[in-house]
Amino acid sequence: MTEKLPLIPYPSGAVAMLGGTFSKPSRLVIALDPSFDAECVLLYVREQLGMEAQEGGQSPDLIITAAADATEEQAYRLEVNPKECRIEAITLQGVFYAVQTLRQLLLAYPEAVPCCRIEDKPALLWRAFMLDVARSFCPVEEGKRIIDILASFKMNVLHLHLSDDQGWRIASESYPKLGEGESGRYSKQEIKDLVAYAQARHIMVIPEIDMPGHFTAALASYPKLSCTGGPFTIPTGEGIFSDILCVGKDEALSFVKQIIEETASLFPAPYIHLGGDEIPLDRWVDCPDCQKRKRVLRLSDEKALLRWFLNEMTSYARGLGKQVILYNDYVDEGYDKKIITQVWNPLLDASALTHPVIMSDYFHTYLDMDHTLLPLPVVYRYGKQLQTQKYSSLYGSEFMLWTEYIATREERDFHLFPRLIAGAESFWTQEGQHDYRRFMHTFAKHGSAYLSSDAQITPKKQWNTSSIVSAFARYKRRRRVKRNSRKAGISLS
């Protein structure tokens, strides 16, 4: 017998209903396989289930064992019986995801959980969310709230966009003027605290320092790193700005290497994002230092100089134990083969890429767009599209929240929910198990309980929109993307 349990994301594997029900005890007694860290498991139960727990004792309510037949690190098996629940996994991450599923069952069935057996694992291994903190600063406590929500829906990567033209949000010991006087900047200790908080919830935090474009905030503090010498004013709103890092100056190369080193030391993840998007190269054409560098290296043009620079920074980051991620605007066969390309531009052909890819298609993942441009069903279908298309090496996918015009918690929430939750299911659940109507029913009934208590959810009447209205809005936005791409010198097919 099968039944559609009210779970988000819905399990990818088999779901079987068993006889009887399980009643939530006042205190959870856990029998734990010694291969798992007891302190971590007890923390999961206390924080995620909101229950006091103890390891050991007779008649355990929760039995956690190491799965003998599992190979996927994020997979788990959960069985709810009348007298106890059983979890099987091979990693703490698998145990954590099983606890999240149990949490939702206990919230949906507060009196008695129907007995069931669930086998589950993610469809995509990289299930990410990018938060732009450069345009609008996000306080640490708010970042932790977002991490909690990501974890509760089994997303596992938080990408922090830490620098841009409009802001520099991470303090530097070597260059203390960076971000000085702005409305918010993370200290070294705050970053460590946020990263540790995320790690405890099995979320990897990836830092992004955008270069050599989107660099005005850095140039405003250190104008000598530019081609013209400034002065520069930090802009507001969106835009592609002409002044970029001068790669002809040795001091500019030393600057970015030092920033990469400082950033790498704060984030233990094996990845670092270096941006590499929307880079107008006009300043380099007129800059004697850049032209000298180009001649010395015997490079044909400014795009070749850009390729050299990003390959150099990739090599430097690799020496620090980091694999580089770049937006795919300019990445071609001449770029380091180990660079992971994040595909955002819907006008570029991602299927031809030979680099590993993270998919973030503008018209499917940019949650800063209103619901007219990106309605909920389009978000939900994206995971299925990715699972059925062929890429040379698909890491996974990522939802994006750019914040030029989003500054408050309420504004963030209205853009994120329920679209981010629909996206979480589309990334986790195997495409054969996708069911938009089931998701809608479950979220409408239980979504508020599954989210944090203070989360703001977009009114249901805005979740969808007329296909004609949406198509016209997307047509207009596509023209803007095309115009901006040409302004930035991005070659379109």
Buried (B, 14 or more C-beta within 10 A) or exposed (E): EEEEBBBBBBBBBEBEEBEEBBEBBEEBBBBBBEEBEBEBBBBBBEBBBEBEBEBEEEEBBBBBBBBEEBEBBBBBBBBBBEEBBBBBBBBBBBBBBBBBBBBBBBBBBEEEBBBBBBBBBBBBBBBBBBBBBBBBBBEBEBBBBBBBBBBBBBBBBBBBBBBBBBBBBBBBEEBEEBBEEBEEBBEBEBBBBBBEBBBBBBBBBBBBBBBBBBBBBBBBBBBEBBBBEBEBEBBEEBBBBBBBBBBBBEEBBEBBBBBBBBBBEBBEBEBBBBBBBBBBBEBBEEBEBBBEBBEEEEBEEBBBBBBBBBBBBBEBBBEEEBBBBBBBBBBEEEBBEEBBBBBBBBEBEBEEBBBBBBBBBBBBBBBBBBBBBBBBBBBBBBBBBBBEEEBEEBBBBBBBBBBBEBBEBEBBBBBBBBBBBBBBBBBBBBBEBBBBEBBBEBBEEBBEEBBEEEBBBBEEEEBBBEEEEBEEBBEEBBEEBBEBBEEBBBEEE
